[in-house]
């Protein structure tokens, strides 16, 4: 409790009994039981709480019975209830202005000054006449009816305006009568609220914010114009109030033995003022309050706000101190600073009361330096920096569930601050944060604040929800302090999260070293090589050296998974320099070079000749090793099977080699042929010779060494091209191989049978029969030996002539078809050229209905048979057709236009 008001006697031992009070400005009206109306002027002595009281007027015959007084200073009128009638008097002269004749028998009235949309104040009045409520408004120095009378369930005992509603207290219950002026009949609705309680008289008092305070025994609730309670809890007085007045932030109640002062929010008992049987209370505005008993009048003089604030801060009543600080004069230069200081103390006190969420909300609104808020918690800031922070009182000790609750509130606060700082990160202005205590240093750099906030969030997540650590570390704008975060993660054995931290900070070597260390630990979540493979796959070309440094241990223990470091379908993997990767594999992991080359060529469609050459060389090396073992294992006299038909790995690799030599177009045969032996792998040599354009040498191998006519013909079929000079005579070369075999010395070091090459006339004749269209007839006949029978030559020539004749017939048919199409087009052209249109001076355009004359014309064809003329109206260089008057034998005034499609 503290002293908010000081009671000062104004009138003492008044000989006349007081029945009612009213006040305005420095004037006090006292209505007495004999019907005297007394006007006092009350002036305060400067610098003291003493008042000079002067009786200005005394109206002894004002009325026989003064029941109620109400001053409307804005209109200079006094509204009074005298002998159950409503009178209006001039406030200065007490001359009667009007009498409400309709309100005869009134027992109670309530006035209200309502502000209109235009800003003017409008006086409304509700009068209780028996069981009716009459509504009036003031205009032109008299009251007018606002709407028809409203029936009440009983005789009102107390009432007050509440917005567009009237709260009425009857003998047993409270009702809310809502005025609905939008209806045609103007009538409103009635709503029953709750019983009045055990008290004899109901109590309804208007509040300054358009609400009403309603009493129920020793409780008081606040209602809005809908009849809804706006406070969570009712005010609990020490006795049943007789009368109330609202002086923000206080509510003053007159109790039978004293005056009690309380606040709505927070719910506090502020002061109890002992007075001799107080009965009445009235106010003349803010901070002018009069309390009266039957023969005494006191004025409640407010204690200075500064004194109240000091006392409240000592009592740690920061909410009320804050309300009072906001009520101080705007001219007070220290007002904002004091409000901010009180708010900080309030937030700190909320934290000490362990109301963590409320405390963080206040700190967030104040813009307090986040480091000062973090410093409220143990072990979240570095010790050196924590020593620089000062707080109003010792910090509470937190542990267990309380500490977790505090951390959760801090997480919400820091998340909000982080979002705000990230948006302002690129601003040039320094961060504007305020200290919790004056003189404590603050951090201006947004980046440093973000670093502290992110590191603190990391620590809080480790205490509350570990699942949120990884998402925090994966943020692109993560600002966690590396050393501090590394320390806490290692301490918590969160190595997976530590890897994410290293990766986002670009510390790849540290991350990979941790993965290597943890890969052999039995209970580690990072056991094995899978995480290392995934990590290396994401590094990209800029970290190629690190990939080569940390991939060998994976390639050694699991070559298949290790190779995925260089072959996974990821953009980072696919863009690695393939020549460097190949050299790396060939130097330390030769067995993986082959599958790597197969992947980049067949899957990634690599066209580089160096890669194709190397793949062929690797295939060749494998085949030669396996071929040697295969030949040694053959029994004597048993020939080797056809190329690629061998069993096991030899057949597999040789088939791949033959297929690749045949399909690939990127390797360089001239560089590779020297690697192939002369005593074996002849099929592969033949493919290389064919790719080099040395068809005769390739055919020698097929015809005279391998003696495989079918393979020779397939070779010719693959390479024949009538438009290519080197390939159009490939069948002629085959014919020559059959008819004129080369000498043995022409074969070079290639091994073959001792009998040497032999002519094969039968095969030559078969070539003549099947492929005569691909042979030069003259050259083919010249190759035939002199002893060739005429029948074979005749068959060859007949086939050639038959083909020529068939081709001739096809050409003649095609010529006839083209000629017929040409004639059809000519007929159509002649038909369209015959269309003419004669334009005279009287001819008008179909579209614009204007005369055409010598204007420019354009013809546009539509679906009708009659051409349509479009009258352009002006000469345009882009127009296709123009009218002319110099056609042959045409009258000068008749214009003839010919249109051509």
FITORVEX-682391 format. One record per residue: x, y, z of N, C-alpha, C in turn; residue in one letter. Coordinates in steps of 0.2 Angstrom, whole numbers, plus 5000, padded with zeros to 4 digits. Each point is the difference from the previous one (the first is absolute). Layout:
<kedrens>
XYZXYZXYZA...
</kedrens>
This chain:
<kedrens>
500449945000499650065000500450065000X499850064997500350065000499550065001X500250065001499550055001499950034993X499450004997499850034994499750065001X499650015005499650065002500150025007X500050075001500050025007499350045001X499749985005499350035002500150075003X499750054997500050075003499350025002X499950025006499350035001499850064997X499450004997499850064996499450045005X499549965002499550025004500049965006X499950035006500049965006499450025004X499749965003499450015004499550054997X499849984994499550044997499349995003X499750065002499449995004499449964996X500050014994499549974996500249934998X499649955000500149934997500150004993X500649974998500149994992499649954997X499750014995499649944996500349994994X500350044997500349994993500650054999X500449984995500650054998500150004992X500350054998500150014993500650055000X500549994995500550054999500250014993X500450054999500350024993500550055001X500549994997500650055000500250015008X500050065002500150015007499450025004X499549974998499350025004499749935002X499750015006499749945003499350025002X499549964998499350015001499849955006X499750025005499749965005499350005001X499649954999499350005001499849975007X499750045004499849985007499349975001X499949975005499449975002499450055000X500150065003499550055000499850034993X500449984995499950034993500450064999X500550025004500550054998500549984995X500250044995500549984996500650055001X500649985002500650045001500549994995X500350064998500550004995500650025003X500649965000500650025003500550004995X500550055000500550014996500749985004X500349954997500649975004500650014996X500550045003500650014997500649985004X500549974996500549975004500650055001X500349995006500650055001500649974997X500450044996500549984997500649975004X500249944998500549965004499849975006X499450005002499749965005499449964999X499849965004499349964999499550045004X500050065001499550045003499550034995X499450015002499550034995499750065003X499850054996499650055003499349994997X499650005005499349984998499550065001X499750024995499550065000499349984999X499550025004499349994998499850054995X499949984994499950054995499250025000X499649955000499350015000499649955005X499550025002499649955004499250014998X499749954997499450014998499549965005X499750045004499749965006499349974998X499750034995499349984997500149964994X500549974999500149964993499549954999X499949965005499549955000499849975007X499549975001499849975006500449945001X500249964994500449945001500550004994X500650005001500549994995500249935000X499949964995500149935000500649984996X500250044994500549984996500350064996X500650014999500350064997500549974994X500050034995500549994994500250064997X500650024999500350064997500249984993X499850044995500249994993500450074999X500650005001500450064999500050024993X500049964995500150014993499450054998X499449985003499450044998499850055005X500450015006499950055005499349995003X499849935001499449995003500049955006X499550005004500049965006499349964999X500149935000499449955000499949985007X499450005002499949985007499349965000X500049965005499449975002499750035006X499550035000499750045005499349985001X499849975006499349985002499749964994X500449954998499849954995499950044993X500350054998499950044994500750014997X500150004994500650024997500050074998X500550045003500150074998500750014997X500050054996500650034997500150075002X500650025003500150075002500750024997X500050074999500650034998500549995006X500649984997500649985005500250065004X500050064997500350065003499550045004X499350004998499550045003499549965004X500049934999499549965003499350014997X499950044995499450024997499749934997X499449995001499749944997500050014992X500249954996500050004993499449964997X499949945003499449964998499849955005X499549974999499749955005499749944995X500249945001499849954996499349975003X499550034997499349985003499849934999X500349974995499949934999500349955005X500550035003500449965005499850015007X499450025001499750015007500049935003X500250005006500049945004500749964999X500550044997500649964999500349995007X500449945000500449985006500750004999X500250004994500850004998500150024993X500650034999500250014993500749995000X500249994993500849994999500150044993X500550045000500250044995500749974997X500150024993500649974997500150054994X500750024999500250044995500349964995X499749994994500249964995500350044994X500649974998500350044994499849974994X499850054995499749984994500649994995X499849984994500549994995500450074998X499650055000500350074999500450025005X500149975006500450025006499650045005X499450024999499650035004499749965006X499950035006499749965005499350015001X499649945001499350005000499849985007X499650035003499749995007499449954999X500149945003499449965000499849995008X499449985001499749995007499549955000X500049955005499549955001499750025006X499450005001499650015006499549945001X500149985007499649955002499350035003X499549984997499350025003499649945001X500049985007499749945002500349944996X499649974996500349944997500150014992X500250074999500150024993500750035000X500350004994500650044999499950044994X500150075001499950054995500750024998X500150014993500650024997499950074997X500550045001500050074998500750024997X500050054996500650034998500050085000X500550035002500050085001500250034993X499550054999500150044994499650065000X500350064998499750065000499750025007X500449995006499950025006499349965003X499949944998499549965003500149934998X499749955003500049934999499549984995X500249954995499549984996500049925000X499449974999500049935000500549964995X500449965003500449964995499649944997X499649975003499649954998499449985005X499549964998499549985005500249975006X499550015005500249975007500149924999X500449985005500249935000499849975007X499649954999499849975006500549965004X500050015006500549965005499749955004X500349955002499749945004499950035007X500350055003499950025006500250085001X499950025006500250075000500850015001X500450034996500750015000500250035006X500649975003500350035006500650034999X500449984994500650034998500149994993X500350044996500149994993500650054998X500349984994500550044997500049984992X500250054996500149994993500749954999X499949964995500649964998500049994993X500350054996500050014993499350014998X499749964996499350004997499549965005X500349985005499649965005499950045006X499549975005499950035006500049945005X500450005005500149955005499550025006X499549965001499550025005500049955006X500150035006499949955006499450015003X499649945001499450005003500149975007X499449995004500149985006500349935001X499949964995500349935001500549984994X500050034994500449984995500250064996X500549994996500350054995499849984993X499850054996499849994993500450054996X500149984994500350044995499550024994X499950065000499550024995500450034994X499949974994500450024994499650044996X500250064999499650054995500249984993X499449994996500249984993499650054996X500350064998499750054997499949994993X500349944997499949994993499449974998X499649975005499449974999499450064999X499549984996499550054998499650035007X499949955004499750025007500450035005X500749994998500550035005500149965006X499749955001500049965006500649955000X500349995006500649965000499849935003X500549975004499949945003500250005007X499849955004500250005007500349935001X500550015004500449945002500149995007X499849955003500149995007500749985002X500350035005500749995001500149955006X499950025006500149965006499750035006X499949975005499750025006500450065003X499750045004500450065004500349975006X499849945002500449985006499650025007X500349995005499750025007500050075001X500350044997500050075001499350034999X499850055004499450035000499850044993X500650044998499950044994500549984995X499849994994500449994994500550064999X500649984997500450064999500349994992X499950054996500350004993500350075000X500650004998500450064999500450004993X499950064997500350004993500850015001X500349974995500850015000500250044994X500650025000500350054996500049984993X500049934999500149974993499449984997X499450025002499449984997499749945003X500349975005499749945003499750025007X499849955003499650015007500349955005X500150025006500149965006499449985003X499949945001499449975003500149965007X499750025005500149975007499649945001X500349955003499649945003500349995007X499750025005500350005007500750035000X500549975002500650035000500549994994X499649974994500449994994499750064995X500550014995499850054995500349974993X499650004995500249984994499950054995X500450004994499950054995499749974994X499550044997499649974995500150054994X500049984994499950044994499350014998X499950034994499350014998499749944998X500349954999499749934998499849965006X500250035006499949965006500549955002X500550004996500649955001500550035005X500249955005500550025005500750014996X500350055001500750024997500649985004X499949995006500549985005500049925002X500649975000500049935002499749995007X500250045004499849995007499650075003X499549995004499750065003500450035006X499950065001500350045005499749985007X500449985005499749985006500250055006X499450045002500150055005500049975007X500250045004500049985007499350005004X499650044996499350015003499650024994X499350005001499650024994500050074998X500250024994500050074998499350035000X500150075002499350045000500050044993X500650024998500150044994500749994997X500150024994500649994996500150054995X500750014999500250054995500649984997X500150014993500649974997500550064998X500649995003500550054998500649964998X500049994993500549964998500750015002X500449955002499949935000499649975006X499750055004499749975007499350004999X499749965004499350005001499950015008X499650055001499950025007499349995003X500049965005499449985003499950035007X499350025001499950025007499749945003X500349995006499849945004499750035007X499649965003499750035006500450045005X500749985001500450035005500650034997X500249994993500650034997499950004993X500450034997500150004992500649964998X499849954995500549954998500250014993X500650004998500350024994500349934997X499849984994500249944997500250014993X500349954996500150014993499749934997X499850014994499749944996500649964998X500550034997500649964997500650035001X500449985005499949935003499550015006X499749955002499550005006500450015006X500050075002500450015006499650045005X500050005007499850045004500550065001X499950064998500550055000500050045007X499450015003500050055006499349995003X500050015006499450015004500050065004X499550044999500050075003499450005005X500250005007499550005005499650075000X499450014999499650065001499449985004X499750055003499450005004499449994996X499849935000499349984997499950044993X500449984995499950034993499449974997X499750044996499449984996500050024993X500350054998499950034993500750014997X500149994994500650024996499850034993X500450054998499950034994500750034998X500050014993500650034997499950054995X500550055000499950064995500549994995X500249934998500549994995500649965003X500549994996500549965002500450035006X500149965005500450025006499650055005X499350024999499750045004499449965003X500149975006499549955003499850035006X499350005002499750025006499749945003X500149995006499649955004499650045006X499449985001499650035005499749955005X499950025006499549975005499450045001X499749995005499450045001500150075002X500650025003500250075002500750014998X500449964997500750024998500149994992X500450034998500350004993500750005000X500349944996500750005000500250004992X500650024999500350004993500649955000X499949954995500649955000500550034995X500650035003500550034996500549954998X500149994993500549944998500750025002X500349955002500750015001500450004994X500550044999500450014994500249934997X499950004993500249944997500749985001X500450045000500749985001500149975007X499750025005500049975007499749934999X499450004997499749935000500449954996X500450024994500449964997500649975004X500350055003500549985005499849945005X499450025003499849955005499849934996X499750014994499849934997500649964998X500550044998500649964997500449975006X499950035006500349975006499649935002X499350014999499649945001500049954994X500350024995500049954994499350004997X499750055000499350004997500150044993X500449974995500250034994499450024995X499549955000499450014996499750075001X499850015007499750065002500550064999X500649995001500550064999500050024993X500049954996500050014992499450044998X499449985003499450044998500050075002X500350015006500150075003500550044996X500549974998500650034996499750024993X499549974997499750024994499650055001X499750025006499650055001500350075001X500749995001500450065001499950054994X500250065002500050064995500449984994X499850014994500449994994500650044999X499950065004500650055000500649975004X499849955004500649975004500549974996X500650034999500549974996500249935001X500049985007500249935002499449955000X499550024997499449955000500149944996X500350004994500149944996500549965004X500650035002500549975003499849965006X499550045004499849975006499549944999X499650014995499649944998500449944998X500550014996500449954997500449965006X500250045005500349975006499549965004X499450035001499549965004499949934996X499950014993499849944997500649945000X500650035000500549955001500049975007X499950045005499949975007499549955000X499450024997499449965000500249934997X500350004994500249944996500449965005X500550035003500549965004499649975006X499650045003499649975005499649954998X499750004994499649944998500449944999X500650014998500549945000500249985006X500150045005500149985007499449965003X499450024998499449975002499949934996X500449994996500049944996499450004995X499850064998499550014995500450014993X500349954998500550014994499750024994X499449974998499750034993499850075001X499750025005499850075001500750055000X500549975003500650045000500350014993X500049954997500350004993499650054995X499449995001499550054996500250075001X500150025006500150075002500750024997X500549955001500750024998500050014992X499649964997499950004992499750074998X499550025004499750074998500550065002X500449995005500550055002500650014995X500249944997500650014996500649995004X499949975005500649995005500549954996X500750025002500549964997499949935001X500049964995499949935001500549965005X500650035000500649975004499850015007X499750065002499850015007499449955002X499649994995499549955002500349935001X500449984995500349935000500450005007X500350055002500450005006499649985007X499350014999499649985006500149925001X500249964995500049935000500749985002X500149945003500749985002500349964994X500750014999500449964995499850014993X499750064998499850014993500550054997X500350055004500550044997500749995003X500550024996500749995002500150035007X500449975004500150035007500250075000X500550024995500350065000499550064999X499649984995499450054998499550015005X499849945003499550005005500250045006X500650015002500350045006499850074999X500050024993499950074999499250025001X499649965001499350015000499850015007X499550055001499850015007499250005000X499749985006499350005000499750035007X499450025000499850045006500049955006X499949945000500049965006500349934998X500249965005500349944999499549954995X500349964996499649964996499749945003X499449984998499849945003500449934998X500049955004500349944999499549964996X500249974994499649964996500249934999X499649955000500249944999499449954999X500249954997499449954998499550024996X499449995001499450024996500050084999X500150045006500050074999500550024995X500649975000500550024995499849994993X499749944999499749984993499550054998X499550025005499550054998500350064998X500550025004500450074998500349994994X500349954998500349994993499550004995X499449975001499550014994499850074999X499950045005499850075000500650044996X500649985002500650044997500049984992X499949944998500049974993499550044996X499450015003499550044996500250084999X500350025006500350074999500550014995X500549955001500650014995499849984993X499549964999499849994993499750064997X499650045004499750064997500550054999X500550015005500650054999500449984994X500149934999500449984994499750024993X499449995000499650014994500050084998X500050045005500050075000500750024997X500549975003500750024999500249984993X499849944998500249984993499750044995X499450035001499750054995500450064999X500350025006500450065000500849994999X500249944998500749995001500450044995X499750024994500450044995499950075001X499650025005500050085002500650025002X500250074998500650035002500050025007X499450025003500050035006500149955006X500350025005500149955005499449985004X500049945003499449975004499950055005X499350015001499850055006499749955005X500449985005499749975006500250045006X499649995005500050035006500349965006X500350025005500349965005499449995005X500149945004499549995005500150045006X500750025001500250045006500450064997X499950065002500450054997500749995001X500450024995500849995001500249934998X499649964999500249934997500250004993X500549984998500250004992499549964996X499850024994499649974995500449984994X499849964996500349974994499650044994X500450034996499750044994500049964994X500549954999500149974994499449944999X499750004995499449964999500349934999X500649994996500349944999500249965007X500350045004500249985007499449985004X499450045000499449985003499749934998X500050004993499849944997500449945002X500750015001500449945002499849985007X499950055004499949985007499349975000X499550024997499349985000500049934997X500349984994500049934998500449965004X500650025003500349955005499649995006X499650055002499649995006499449954998X499750014995499549964997500249925000X500649994998500349944999500149975007X500250035005500149985007499349985003X499550054998499349995003499749944997X500149994994499749944996500349935003X500650005002500449955003499749985007X499750055003499749995007499349984999X499650024995499349994999499849954995X500250024994499849964994500549994995X500449945001500649994996499849994992X499449984999499850004993500050064996X500050065003500150074997500750024999X500549965002500750024999500250004993X499849944997500250004993499750054995X499350015001499750064996500450065001X500150025006500450065001500750004997X500349955000500750004997500050004992X499449974998500050004992499750074997X499850045004499850074997500650034996X499850034995500650034995500350065004X499650035004500350065003500149995008X500249935001500249985007500650045002X500050035006500650045002500349975007X499949945001500249975006500850015001X500250025006500750005001500449945000X500549994996500249934998500349975006X500550035004500349975005499549995006X499650045002499549995005499549954998X499850004994499549944998500449945000X500650004997500449935000500049975007X500250055005500149975007499449975003X499450044999499449975003499749944996X500149994994499849944996500449945002X500750015001500449955002499949985007X499850055004499849985007499449965000X499550014996499449975000500049934995X500649994997500149944996499550004994X499950064997499650014994500450014994X500349944998500550014994499750014994X499449974999499650014994499950084999X499850035005499850074999500750045000X500549975003500750034999500250004993X499949954996500149994993499750064996X499350015002499650054996500350075001X500250015007500450075001500650014996X500449945000500650014996499950014992X499549964998499850014993499850074998X499550035004499850064998500550065001X500549995004500550045001500649994996X500049954995500549994996500649965003X500049985006500549965003500049934998X500149984994499949934997500549955003X500650025001500549965002499849985007X499850045005499849995006499449955000X499550014996499449965000500249934997X500449994995500249944998500549965005X500450045004500449965005499549975005X499550045002499549985005499749934997X499850004994499749954997500549945000X500650014999500549955000500149975007X500050045005500149985007499449965002X499450024998499449975003499849944996X500349994994499849944996500249935003X500450005004500249945003499749995007X499750055003499749995007499349965000X500049965004499449955000499350035001X500050055005499350035001499950074997X500550014996499950074997499550004994X499650055000499550014994500350014993X500750015000500350014994500549954998X499849945004500449944998500049984993X500549984997500049984993500250054995X500049994994500350054995499450034996X499449995001499450034996500050075001X500150035006499950075000500650044997X500649965000500650034997499950014992X499749944998499950004992499550064999X499450015004499550054998500450075001X500450015005500350065001500550024994X500449954998500550014994499650024994X499449974999499650014994499850074999X499950035006499750075000500650064999X500649985001500550055000500150044994X500049974994500150034994500750014997X500150034995500650014996500550045004X499750055004500550055004500349965006X499849955002500349965005500349934998X500250004993500249944998500649975004X500550045002500549985004499849965006X499550035004499749975006499749934998X499749994994499749944998500549954999X500650024997500549954999500449985006X499950055005500449985006499649965005X499350005000499649965004499649944997X500149994994499649954997500449935000X500750005000500349945000499849955005X499950025006499849955005499349964999X499650044996499349974998500249954994X500450034996500149964994500349935002X500450005005500449945002499549955003X499650025005499649965004499349984996X499850044995499449984996500050044994X500449974995500150034993499450024997X499549965000499350014997499750065002X499950015007499850065002500450064999X500749995001500550054999499950034993X499949964995500050024993499450054999X499550005005499450044999500250075002X500550015003500350075001500150044994X500149964994500250034994499549984994X499549965002499549984995499350025002X499850025006499350015002499750064995X499349994999499750054995499850065004X500550045002500050065003500450054996X499750065000500450054995500750025003X500149995007500650025002500549944998X499849945000500449944998500150004992X499550024996500050004993500550054997X500150055004500450064998500749995002X500249955004500749995002500449994993X500750035000500449994994500249934999X499749974995500049924999500849984999X500450044997500649984998500449995007X499950055004500450005007499749945004X499449995000499749945004500349934997X500050004993500349944997500749995002X500450055000500749995002500149985007X499550035004500049985007499949935001X499549974997499849935000500549964997X500350024995500549954997500750005004X500150055004500650005004499949965006X499550005003499949965006499549945000X499550014995499549955000499849984993X500549964997500049994993499349964998X499849965005499449954998499450045000X500050075002499450045000500050054994X500550004997500150054994499549974994X500049934999499549984995499350015001X499749985006499350025001499950085000X500550045002499950075000499950024993X500549984995499950024993499449974997X499849945002499349974997499550055002X500050025006499450055002500050064997X500650044999500050064997499850004993X500249944997499950004992499349984999X499849945003499349984998499450035004X500150035006499550035004500050084998X500650035001500150074999500150024993X500149954996500150014993500650054998X500649985004500650044999500349984993X500250054996500250004993500750014999X500450015006500750024999500449944998X500450014994500449944997500549975005X500250045005500549975005499749955004X499450015002499649955004499949944997X499850014993499849944996500649964999X500650034999500649974999500249965006X500050035006500249975006499549945001X499450004999499549955001500249944996X500250014994500249954995500649965002X500550055003500649975002499949955006X499650035005499849965006499749934998X499550004995499749944998500549964997X500550034996500549964997500549965005X500150045005500549975005499649945003X499450015002499649945003500049944996X499850024993499949944996500749974998X500550035000500749974998500249955006X499950035006500149965006499649935000X499450014999499549945000500149964994X500250034995500149964994500649955000X500550035003500649965001499849935005X499750015005499849955004499549954996X499650034996499549964996500349964995X500550024997500449964994500449955004X500350015005500449955004499549955002X499450015002499649955002499749964995X500050024994499749964994500449934999X499649954999500449934998500350014994X500549964998500450014994499549974994X500050044995499649984994499350035001X499850035005499350035001500050074998X499750024995500050084998499650045005X500250065000499750055004499350024998X499550015004499450024998500050074997X499450024997500050074996500050055006X500350064997500150065005499450025003X500050005007499450025004499649955002X500149944998499749945002500349965005X500650025003500349975005499650005006X500149955005499750005006500350045005X499750025005500350045006500150074998X500550035004500150074999500350024993X500449954997500350014993499550024995X499449965000499550014995499650075002X500050015006499650065002500450064998X500750015001500450054999500150014992X500149944997500150014993499450024996X499449985002499450024997499950085001X500250025006499950075001500550044996X500649974999500550034996499850014993X499849944997499750004993499450054999X499650005005499450044999500250085001X500450015004500350075001500350034994X500549954997500350024994499650014994X499449975000499550004994499650065001X499850025007499550055001500350075001X500550005003500350075002500350034994X499950074999500350044995500550055002X500249995007500450055003500749985001X500249944999500749985001500450014994X500650005001500550014995500449934998X499749974994500349934999500750004998X500350064997500750004998500450005006X499850025005500450005006500049945004X499449964999499949945004500249944996X500150004994500149944996500749975002X500450045002500749975001500049965007X499550015004499949965006499849934999X499649994994499749944999500649954997X500049935002500549964998499849974993X500549974996499949984994499849925000X500149975006499949935000499449985004X499650055001499349995003499650065000X499450005002499550055000499950034993X500049964995499950024993499450034999X499449985003499450034999500050085002X500350015005500150075003500450044995X500649974998500450044995499650014994X499649964997499650014994499650065001X499750005006499550065002500450075000X500650005002500450065000500250024993X500249954996500250014993499450034996X499449975002499550034996499850075002X500150025007499950065002500550054997X500649974998500550054997499950004993X499649964997499850014993500549954996X500349955003500449954997499649944999X499650004995499549954999500349944998X500550004995500349944997500449965005X500350045005500449965005499549975005X499450035001499549975005499749944996X499950014994499749944996500549945000X500650024999500549945000500049965006X499950035006499949975006499449955000X499450034998499449965000500049954995X500350014994499949954995500649955000X500650025001500649964999500349975007X499950045005500249985007499549965004X499450045001499549975004499649954995X500050014994499649964995499350005002X499750065001499350015002499750044995X499749974995499650044995499550045002X499649975005499450045003500250065003X500650005004500250065004500350054995X500349984994500250044995499450044997X499549964998499450044997499750055005X499949985006499850045005500450065001X500650004999500550055001499850054994X500049974994499850044994499350045001X499649965002499350035001500050065005X500450005005500150055005500350064997X500549994996500450064997499950024994X499549974996499850024993499750075001X500250054995499750065000500150034993X499550004995500150024993500250074999X499950045005500250075000500650025003X500349955003500750015003500549974996X500550044998500549974996500449945002X500250005006500449945003499649945001X499350015000499649945002499549974995X500050044994499549984995500349934996X500649995001500349944996500249945005X499750005006500249955005499849934997X499450004997499849934997500549984994X500250054997500549984995500749985003X500250025006500649985003499849935002X499449985003499949935002500049964994X499850024994500049964994500749984998X500450065001500849994998500349955005X499850005007500349955004499849934998X499449994997499849934998500449984994X500150054995500249984994500850014999X500350055004500750014999500350015007X500149945004500250005006500750035000X500250045006500750035000500549945002X500650024999500649965001500149995008X500349955002500149995007500450065003X500550034997500450055003499650065001X499450014997499650065001499650005006X500049945003499649995007500450025006X500750014998500450035006500149945005X500050025007500149965005499449965002X499450014996499449965002500149934998X499949955005500149934999499449974996X500149964996499449964996500349934998X499649964997500249944998500650004995X500349944999500650004996499950014993X499449974998499850004993499950074997X499950055004500050074998499350024998X499850064997499450024998499849964994X499349984999499849964995499450044997X499950004993499550034997499349965001X499550035000499349975001499550034995X500049974994499650024995499249995002X499949955003499349995002499750065004X500450025005499850065004500050064996X500450014995500050064996499450004996X499849944997499450004996499450025005X500049985006499450015004500050085002X500650035000500050075001499750044994X500249974994499750034994499349995000X499749955002499349985000499650055005X500250005006499750035005500150085001X500650024998500150075001500250044993X499749974995500250034993499850085000X499550025004499850075000500550045003X500549975004500550045004500750004997X500049974994500649994996500150044994X500650024999500150044993500049944995X499650004995499949944996500749994996X500250054997500650004996500649975004X500150035006500649985004499949935002X499449985002499849935002500249954994X499850014994500149964995500849994998X500350065001500850004999500349955005X499750005006500349965005499949924999X499549994996499949924999500649974996X500249945002500549974996499849984993X500549994996499849984993499749944999X500149955005499649934999499350005003X499850065002499350005003499549984994X499549965002499549984995499650054998X499750004994499650054997499350005004X499849955002499449995004500050055006X500549995004500050045006500150084998X500350014995500050084998499450024998X499649954996499450024997499550015006X500049965005499550015006500250075003X500650015001500250075003499750064996X500149994993499850064996499350005000X499649955000499350004999499750035007X500349995005499850035006500150075000X500650024998500150074999499550044996X499949974994499650034995499250005002X499849955004499350005002499950055005X500550015004500050065005500050064997X500450014995500050074996499350014997X499749954997499450014997499450015005X500049975005499550015005500150085003X500650025001500150075002499750054995X500149984994499850044994499350015000X499649945001499350005000499750045006X500350005005499850045006500150074999X500550024997500150074998499550034995X499849954995499650034995499350015003X499849955005499350015003500050065004X500650025004500050065004500050064996X500350004994500050054995499350024998X499649944998499350014998499650035005X500149985007499650035005500150075001X500750025000500150075001499850044994X500049984994499750044994499250015001X499749955003499350005001499850065005X500450005005499950055006500250074997X500550004996500250074997499450024996X499749964996499450024995499450035005X499949965005499450025004500150075003X500650015003500250075003499950054994X500249994994500050054995499350024998X499549955000499350014999499750045006X500249995006499750045005500350075000X500650014998500350074999499650044995X499949964994499650044995499350025002X499749955004499350025002500050065004X500550015005500050055004500250074997X500449994995500250064996499550034996X499449964998499550034996499550045004X500150015007499550035004500250084999X499450044998500150074999499550045004X500150065001499550045003500050074997X499550034998500050074996499750055005X500450055001499850055005499850064996X499450035001499850064997500050065006X499850064998500050055004499550005006X499449964998499449995004500149945005X500649964999500049945004500250025007X499749975005500150015007500349945003X500450015006500349955004499449965004X500149945000499549965004500150015008X500550015002500250015007499850075002X500350054997500050075003499450044996X499749974995499550034996500250074997X500750014999500250064997500249984992X500050064996500249994993500749985000X500149964995500749974999500550054997X499750024993500450054996500749974999X500550045001500749994999500449975006X499649985005500349985006500449934999X500449995005500449945000499549945002X500149944997499649955001500449945002X499749955004500349945002499549955000X500149944997499549954999500149955006X499549985003500049955005499549954999X500249934999499549954999499749975006X499449995000499649965005499749944998X499649975003499749934998499550014994X499850064999499550014994500450004994X499649994994500350004994500250074997X499750055003500150074997500550035004X500650024997500550045004499750065003X500350015006499950065004500550054999X499850074999500550054999500050045007X500650015002500150045006500250074998X499650055001500250074999500550035005X500650014998500550025005500050085001X499850034995499950085001500650044999X500649975000500650044999500549964997X500550034996500549964997500549985005X500149934999500549975005500549964996X500750015001500549974996500049925001X499749985005500049935001499449964997X499550044997499449974997500249964994X499749944999500149964995499850024993X499350035000499750014994499850075000X500050044994499850075000499650014993X499550045001499650024994500350044995X499949994994500450044995499550024994X500150054997499650024995500350004993X500649964999500350004994500049934997X499549965001499949934997499950014993X500149954996499950004993499350004999X499850054995499350014998499550015005X500250035006499550015006499850075000X499450025001499850075000500350035006X500250074999500350035005499750005007X499350015000499650005006499849935003X500249954996499949935003500749975002X500149985006500649975002499949935001X500549964997499949935000500649975004X499949965005500549975004500049924999X500649974999500049935000500449985006X499749945003500249985006500449934999X500549995003500449934999500149975007X499949945000500149965006500849995001X
</kedrens>
